[in-house]
Amino acid sequence: MSDQVETAPAGRPAQPPHTRVGWTSAALLLVVAAGVLTGSLLNLITVQRVIYLPGPVYDTLGKIDGADVVSVDEELESYDDTDGHLYFTTIRLDGGPGDSVSAWDALRAMIDPSTTVVPREEVFPEDVTADQVREQNTELMQHSQDDAAVVALRAQGVQIEESVLVAQVIADAPADGVLEVEDEIVRVAGEAVSDTAAVREQIQGVDPGEQVPVTVLRAGEEIELDVPTRLDEETGRTIVGVYLAPVYDNPYEVTIDAGNVGGPSAGLMFSLAVYDEITPGALTGGRSIAGTGTITGAGDVGGIGGITQKMYAAREAGAEVFFAPSDNCTEVVDSDPRGITVVPVTTFDDALQTIEELEGSPQESADELSLPTCQEYLADDAEQTG
């Protein structure tokens, strides 16, 4: 039997195959073509935006580029019995000095819940360079590491003396022309001060616009100064317009190596890692804990940028618990990625207390425990201020 082949009737030529495009297909092709053209054009247009993206996470109990993140003085008793993970989190910034962001990249980032898009002027001054940003982040990281070591050592009962230096005088601020960089602040409003918190507290006792008496050591000489003040419109606080830096007389050498990561936001996690190193037993109880937050020598945890991206990064790294500064709780509630237990902390002791609770319930997951939440923190804060 031969294969059946359809042929045209005698005397009529065979019809060519049907090749016309229907209206629906034509419309779809036009939409696709327009989308490709629009995307190409948006890729050529740059916008003054900065995109926050999740960055890598690093275990403070491990190594970076082959070097231990935390190592302590041989004279200081340490314990090689750490377990689990204490991750510090990072972010990537697209659109900083020397970098550009296309309109297409910004549009895609705006619909991604793990990214944040903000005007560039909110992040970087107009004339700042990439080298200046790196230099500042390196300096902030060093201060963060010094503070973290001091917090952990003090938690173990080590006495560490502290003094306060003027690190920077803001141009055209009230203190400009009165205080100088490297001035050591000894007394404020007649009260002796030995840490940055005490300096700020004394300044808050002065009405904005009044002068505050400040005694400084400058080139070994004690000088009495009257420093003008003004109101900070954003915070409602009395300020003089300087950045302060603590200087510690630390009897032990603690080295923290964060590779090429800069900025102050890993302070809390560094302090926990140092504390784990100088105390017996595994602090985490084998759990994976991540977090972020600046730290002061007094153990206060401060807010940071990029909290959304850091929560997503921690979740992807497999962390069970994430420590977030209480100051960031509004952002946490608005952008919680789910799948990770976020615990607000105001101090180093808050974080330690939570870790001890986790350690005491090894058979229970973090979400089964009654750990503090940002919702509760915000509710309590609203009640106190209301």
N, C-alpha and C positions, 0 to 999 in steps of 0.2 A: 504494500500500500504506500503511495507517495504522500509526502507532506502536502497539506492543503495550503494553497496560496491564493489570496483574493486578487483577482485581476479586474481591470476596467472593462466595461462592455465594449464590444467590437465597435470601432470607429470613434471612440471617445478616449482622449489621453488620460492617463492616471493622474489623480489629484495629488499635489504635494502635501506633506504632513502639516497639520494645524500648528502654526507658530505664533499666533497673535497673543499678546499679553492682556489679561483681563484688567478691569478697572481696579480691583482690590490689590492685585499684584503690583500694578503700576504705582498706586498710592504708597504701598509699602516700600517700594524701591526709592521713591522720592523722599520718604521720611528717613530711610537709612542714609541716603546720600546727603540730605540736609544735616543729619546728626554728625556724620563724618566731617562735613565741611565746618560745622559749628565747633566741634571738638578741636579741629586743626587750628581754627582761628583763635580759640580760647587758649590754646597752648602757646600762641605767639604773643599773647597779652600778659604782661606782668602786673601784679597788684601789690600794694603796700600792706601786706598781711603776713602774719607769722602763724605757722601751723605747729601745734603741739602734737607730737606723736609718741606712743609708748616706746621706750628705749630698753636696752638690755638690763637684766638684773644680775647682781653679783652677791655671792655668799660671803659675808664677813668672816665666817668661820673657815673659809677655804683660801684659795690662792687666786691671784690675778697675774697673768703672764708669768706664771711659775714662782711668784713671790707670795709669801704669807701676807694676807691683808693685815693681820694684827700680830705683832710680836712685842714682847715686854722685856724689860731690863732683867738681866740674870740675877740681880740682887732682890728682885721682887718675886715672891713665890707664885708660880703658875702651875696650871694643871692641864695635861694633855688628854682630857677625857670629854671633849666636846662632842656633841652628837646633833643630828638634825640640821636645820638650816636657819640662819638669820640673814635674810636677803635685804640688801639696800637696792632701791629702785631708781631708775633714771628715765629721762625723757630725751627725745630728739626735737630739735627746733629747726624747721625749714623757714627760710626767709629772713635770717639774721644778717648782720653786716657782711657784705661780700657775697651774699646769696640772694636768690630771687625766687619768687613763687608765681607760677602761672595762674591765670584765672581758672583754668581747667582743674589744676591741682587744688585750688581753694574750694571750688565747687564740690569736688568729690569729697574733700575733707569735711565739709559742712554736713554731709549726710551720713558720715561715719561716726557712730556713737563713741568710739575710742579716741577720736581726735577733737581738737578745739582750734578754732580759727579766731584770731584777735587782730585788731589794727596794730601795725608795727610800732607806732609811737607809744603804745601802752607798754611795750617791752623794752625797747631800745631808744635812747636819745638819738636825735637826728644825726649828730656828727660823730657818734662813737664808731670805732673801728673793730674789726674782728680780733686784732691783737690785744686791744684794750679789754675786750670782753673776756678773752682767755686769761689775761693777767689778773683781772678782778676775780674770776671764778677760782683761779689757783689760790689766790690769797684767802678767799672765803673758805675754801676747802681746808686750808691749813689751820685757820682759826677754829673751824668745826672739829677737826681732829684733836686739837689741843683741849678744847672744851670737853669733848667726849672722854678723853683719858682722865681728866680731872674729875668729872662726874663719877666715873666708875671707881676711881681710887678713893674718893671721898665716901662713897657708899660702903667701902670696906674699912672706913675709919682712918684713912690716911689724912693727916693735916697738911693742907696746901695753902700757903700764903698767896694773896692776890693784890695786885694794884691796878689802877685804872689810868690808861693813857688816852689822850685825844688822838684818834687815828686819822681823822679828816675834818676840816672845817668847810662847810658848804659855802660857796660863793654867795655874797650878799645876804647871808643869814645874820641874825642878831649878833652871834659870836664872832663874825668875820672881823678881823682887825683887833680882837681882844684876846681870844684863846688862840694858841698855836699848836700845830702838830707836834707830838711828842711831849706836850705838857702832861705831867702826872697830877691828877686831881686828888687832893688830899682832904679838903673839906668843902662842903656845900651848905650854904646858909648856916654856917657855924657848927655843923655836925660833921664828925669824921666819917669818911666813906672808904670802903675797901673793896667794893664791887660795883659793876655797872648798874645793877638794880637799885642799889642805895643812892647812886647819883641821880638816877631818873626819879626816884621817889622824892628826894629833896627838891628837885626842880618843880615837881607837880604841886608842891606846897606854896608856890609863888603865883600870884595872879598874872596872867598874860599882860605884857607891856611893862611890868615892873623889872627892876634889876635884881639879880640874885648874886649874893657874895660868894665868890669861889676862890679857894686857896690852891695854888698849884706849885709844883716844883719844876722850875725851868732852869736847865743847865746847873743844877745843884743848888739853886737859890729859891727860897720860898717867897712867893709873890701873892699879894692880895689883889683880887680883881673884882670889879662889879660888871657882871655880864648881862646885857639886855636879853629880854625874852619876848616871845610873841605867841599867839594862838595858832596851832596847826588846824586849819579848817577841816581837814579830812578826819582827824582823830579827836578833835576837841581838847587836845592836850597842850600844856605849856611846853615850849621847846626853845632851845638856844641855837640849834642848827649845827650840831657836830655829830660825828660818828665816834663811838667809844670802843676801845679794845682792851680786854683784860690781859694782864701779864701775870703768869703764874710762876711761882717758885716751886716747881715740881721736883721732888727729890728722886724720882724715878724716870727712866726713859721709856716711853711707850711709842712705838712706831706703828703708824697706820699707812698702808700703801694701797691707794685706790686707783692705781694705774693712771690713765689720762682723764679720769672723771673729775670735774670741777664743781664748785658750788657748795653751799652749806647744808643742803637738805638731808644728807646722810648722817647727820650728827647723832640722832637718837639711836640708830642701828649700830653705829660705831661704839657708842657707850655701852650698849648691851653686849656687844662682842668682847670688848675689853673686860667687862665684868665677868663674863663667862670664862674668860681666860684666867682670871686671877681668883676664881672661886671653885671649890671642888664640885664635881658632878656636872652633868650635862644640863645647862640652863633650860633648853627647850624641851627636854624629855623626849627627844627624838622627833619632835614635830617640825614642820616647815612654816616659819613665820617670816613675814615681810613687813616693811614699813618705811616711813619717811618722817621727816620733821627736823627742824633745826634744834640745837641744844645749847643751853647756856651753862656756865660753870656751876650755877646753882641748881641745875637739873630741870629747868623750865623748857618745855617743848613748844616751838613756834611754828606758825603756818608756813606753807611753801606753795610754789606754783606747780601746775601740771598734776594735781592730785588725781584727776580722772585717768590720765594716761598711766600713772603709776599703779593704780588699782588694777587696770586691765593687764599690765605687764606682770604684776604679782600673781594674778589668777592664772595666766598662761604658764608661769613658771611652776605652778602646782602648789603655791602657798595656801595653807589652810586659814591663816589669820593674817590680817593686815592692820598695822597700827597707823592711824591717821591723826594728825594734830587736831585738837578740838576746834581750833580756829578755822579749819577747813570743813567743818561738819555740814554747812549748808551745801557746798559743792558735792560732798559725799552723798547726801540724800538725793540730790538732783541727778546724779550720774552713776550711782552704784551699779556695777556691772553684774551683780549677782554671782553666785557660785563661790564666793569668798566671804568670810566673816570679817567685817570691818569694825574695829574697836577704837573709839576716840581716846586720846591720851593728852593730858595737860602737862604732866611731869614724867620724869624718868621713873619715879616710884609707881606711877599709874601702870606703866608698861610692865614693871617687875611684878606687880600684884596680879596682873592678868596672866603672866607667864606662870606664876606659882599656882594659880587656879587651874590652868591647863595641865600643869605637871601633876597636880593632885587628882586629876580625873583622866588617867591615861586611856581608859576604855571608852570614853565618850568623845564624840566629835565636837568641834568648836560650836557648831550651830545648835547642839543639844544643851549647851551650858547657858546659864543666864549671864552672859557677858554684857558689859555696857554697850550701848548703841548711840549713834549720832542723833537719832530721833529723840531718845531720852535726854541727851545733853541739851539739844535745842529747846525741848519743852521746859526743862529745869531753868535754863537761861532766860527764857521768855517769862517764866513765873517770877524769877528774882528781879528782873528789870521792870516788870509790869506792876 
